[in-house]
Amino acid sequence: MMRLSGYALLVAAIIESGCHRSPAIDPLPTKQAYCWWVSQYVAAPPVTVASQFQGALSSAGFTNARWQRTPDSAWATAGPTALPASPAGAMYAFRAVAFPASDSIGCAWRGMPDATVIRRPVGALSFHTEVFIIGPRNGWAKVDSSAAGDRVLPLCGAIYGYALTGLEILK
């Protein structure tokens, strides 16, 4: 009996020593922004678009730029990175997703209920992008938050300029 209780104590000690509490980590304040609110169309396969965006993200100074794929889509991601001239410790992450622009159920994007229906160009590949702004852990002043958001469209313009070079944009 004494041997059994000693064994149980040993097992309990081993389990207890292997269990550690995870430190409580507050989530970083994040804002999501879009380069443009609509999908855009190109005449290129998803892997080409994702690869182009990976190169553009590396060129823009993002760390960890990479692309991945599934059978019908591909995406490029990068960051989070403190880019040159990032205001007050802001970091940026980026994602571009490319997928076939099929309209198999006859849907079309209208935006507003009374807007003109816009059909996708035949043979088009659709892509959209998102930018994530990660603020400093201790927060930031309103002016710094605004400055970080104001940097999104120029950043998107530079990335698009590089990523879409040589690709046919369909309208």
Solvent accessible surface area in square Angstrom, and as a share of the most:
residue,aa,sasa,rsa
1,M,194,0.87
2,M,166,0.74
3,R,214,0.78
4,L,116,0.58
5,S,66,0.42
6,G,40,0.39
7,Y,137,0.52
8,A,57,0.44
9,L,135,0.67
10,L,105,0.52
11,V,58,0.33
12,A,55,0.43
13,A,58,0.45
14,I,107,0.54
15,I,106,0.54
16,E,126,0.56
17,S,76,0.49
18,G,58,0.56
19,C,81,0.49
20,H,156,0.70
21,R,228,0.83
22,S,99,0.64
23,P,102,0.64
24,A,106,0.83
25,I,125,0.64
26,D,105,0.54
27,P,123,0.77
28,L,70,0.35
29,P,63,0.39
30,T,75,0.44
31,K,84,0.36
32,Q,90,0.40
33,A,24,0.19
34,Y,74,0.28
35,C,4,0.02
36,W,101,0.36
37,W,201,0.71
38,V,74,0.43
39,S,41,0.26
40,Q,45,0.20
41,Y,35,0.13
42,V,0,0.00
43,A,49,0.38
44,A,15,0.12
45,P,75,0.47
46,P,27,0.17
47,V,43,0.25
48,T,49,0.28
49,V,1,0.00
50,A,1,0.01
51,S,51,0.33
52,Q,55,0.24
53,F,0,0.00
54,Q,53,0.23
55,G,26,0.25
56,A,1,0.01
57,L,0,0.00
58,S,64,0.41
59,S,75,0.48
60,A,33,0.26
61,G,36,0.35
62,F,11,0.04
63,T,77,0.45
64,N,95,0.49
65,A,19,0.15
66,R,104,0.38
67,W,87,0.31
68,Q,90,0.40
69,R,143,0.52
70,T,55,0.32
71,P,137,0.86
72,D,89,0.46
73,S,20,0.13
74,A,0,0.00
75,W,62,0.22
76,A,0,0.00
77,T,30,0.17
78,A,4,0.03
79,G,14,0.14
80,P,72,0.45
81,T,12,0.07
82,A,66,0.51
83,L,6,0.03
84,P,99,0.62
85,A,95,0.74
86,S,25,0.16
87,P,25,0.16
88,A,50,0.39
89,G,49,0.47
90,A,0,0.00
91,M,66,0.30
92,Y,0,0.00
93,A,17,0.13
94,F,3,0.01
95,R,88,0.32
96,A,2,0.02
97,V,32,0.18
98,A,1,0.01
99,F,59,0.25
100,P,62,0.39
101,A,13,0.10
102,S,77,0.49
103,D,52,0.27
104,S,106,0.68
105,I,145,0.74
106,G,48,0.46
107,C,68,0.41
108,A,28,0.22
109,W,149,0.52
110,R,101,0.37
111,G,42,0.40
112,M,132,0.59
113,P,115,0.72
114,D,129,0.67
115,A,35,0.27
116,T,113,0.65
117,V,64,0.37
118,I,109,0.55
119,R,139,0.51
120,R,76,0.28
121,P,28,0.18
122,V,151,0.87
123,G,72,0.69
124,A,11,0.09
125,L,7,0.03
126,S,1,0.01
127,F,1,0.00
128,H,61,0.27
129,T,2,0.01
130,E,12,0.05
131,V,0,0.00
132,F,48,0.20
133,I,2,0.01
134,I,19,0.09
135,G,3,0.03
136,P,31,0.19
137,R,145,0.53
138,N,141,0.72
139,G,32,0.31
140,W,61,0.22
141,A,57,0.44
142,K,173,0.73
143,V,110,0.63
144,D,38,0.20
145,S,22,0.14
146,S,56,0.36
147,A,40,0.31
148,A,0,0.00
149,G,27,0.26
150,D,107,0.56
151,R,53,0.19
152,V,6,0.03
153,L,107,0.53
154,P,89,0.56
155,L,9,0.05
156,C,0,0.00
157,G,37,0.35
158,A,66,0.51
159,I,1,0.00
160,Y,19,0.07
161,G,50,0.48
162,Y,119,0.45
163,A,0,0.00
164,L,29,0.14
165,T,94,0.55
166,G,81,0.78
167,L,30,0.15
168,E,109,0.49
169,I,76,0.39
170,L,36,0.18
171,K,210,0.89
